[in-house]
Amino acid sequence: MLKQYLEIGKVVGTHGVRGELRAECWCDSPQFFATFKKLYFDEGREKIDVVSRPHKNIALVKIKGIDTVEQADLLRGRILYVNRKDIKLPKGTNFIQDIIGLDVVDADTDEVYGKVTEVIKTGANDVYEVKDRNAKAYYIPVIKDVVVETNPKKGRVLIKPMKGIFDDED
């Protein structure tokens, strides 16, 4: 089941004396983070109105009603969430949180190789770390020749494994 509220960042400190927060971004970029006007604490149970702006590799966040550095400091360490409905992803793009835990299945044989445990950003393409039931790790490059489909709604990633990924052949 896909979570309605997704972790987008964490309050790591204050900025200035008027209640602005420094937020570590757990999304694509501080620029993306700054596009949201509504964020949430406590996995969606507490809605907050915000104005954010990118600042180097973080986002500076001003929450309505938080006007002093003392009030802001009380929020340090809190996780910020965004409502899935507020995000429009391009077709074929998934949230990393939705990929973690998916079964990795051979598209031809239906053999289950394991579960995705991590998505590694390499620059050229992502790589899925997959662990089998014995916790042995394998690494799947997310390229068209290997990954046929990543489908969080079906709970799986269909692949056509390259030679050598799951065996020690030359």
Secondary structure, DSSP 8 states (H G I E B T S, - for coil): ---SEEEEEEEEEEETTTTEEEEEE-SS-HHHHTT-SEEEEGGGTEEEEEEEEEETTEEEEEETT--SHHHHHTTTT-EEEEEGGG----TT---HHHHTT-EEEETTT--EEEEEEEEEE-SSSEEEEEE-TT--EEEEE-STTTEEEEETTTTEEEE---TTSSS---
